[in-house]
C-alpha cells in the first residue's frame, strides 16, 4: 500500500468507529462502512481520529480496527496516533505501520503555547515514530487550543522530513492556505499535501485556494468527492451547486458536541451502521434533534438520488 507523500490528494474519509448497543466494536458494521466508502469513490481512509473516538479505545482495540480495515480494502490508510506521551505514540505507530498503514496523524497537546514549543513537540514526535514514517500535522485550534501560524508549519515541515501533509482545520483558514502555498512558491518550505477538515464546511473555497482535497467525515462523503473532482476539472459552478445542496445537513452535522452523534445517526439511517451508539461518555441525540435531521435528509434525498435511507 502506497505511503502518503507531499502530493497526496483527493478525499480521505474519517471513519467513525462503530459500536454495538453495549459499546463493543461492531466489526460487521465496520466492514460495511469500509465498503461504502470505497463505493463512494474516496481516495483513502483515516482511522482513529478525533471522530473515531480514539481516546476511548485500548491499544489492542486500535490495532485490531486498523488490521480489520487493511484486510478489507486496498485504499491507503492514515491512522491517528496522538497520545499524551511519545512512548504510546511510537508503540501504536510501529504496530499500524507494520500492518500496512500509509502514514499517521499527530495532533498537538493543548499544553503547547509558544511557537518554539510547537516546533519542538513535532520534532520530538518525528524522532519518536521514526524518520521514515510519513506523518500528518493536525491543525485544529478550535479543538486543541494550539494556534499554528503558517510560519510555524513551515518550520515543522523544514525540520521533519517525514512531515508530508497538513490536515487543515483552522477557522477561518482560507488565507492560511494561500499563505502556505505562497511560502512553498517562495522556497521557504517544502510542499505539503493539504487536506481540509471541519466537516467539509468550507471545502468549496478551500480547494480553490490550493487545498488538495478533504480529510473529514461528513456523513455523505459522495459530496466531498464531487467538490474535489469538479474543482480539479475547473468546473466551479458544478462544485458550488452540489455543495450548496448539502450545506444545510453539513452545517447541522458540524455542531460542536453533537456532530458525531448526527453523523452516526445518518449512517444508521443509510443502512451502514447497525447502531449509532457512542462509547460512554458521549452525547445522545434528543428526539427533537432526530426529527430535525430526518427533515434535512428528506429534503436532501430530493436533490441527491444517491442518498437513500433504509432505516
PyMOL commands that set and color helices and strands:
alter all, ss='L'
color gray80, all
select helices_A, chain A and resi 27-40+50-52+54-56+59-72+86-99+115-129+141-144+150-159+174-185+198-200+203-206+221-232+236-253+259-269+287-301
alter helices_A, ss='H'
color red, helices_A
select strands_A, chain A and resi 10-14+44-47+76-80+103-107+135-139+163-168+193-196+213-216
alter strands_A, ss='S'
color yellow, strands_A
deselect
rebuild
show_as cartoon
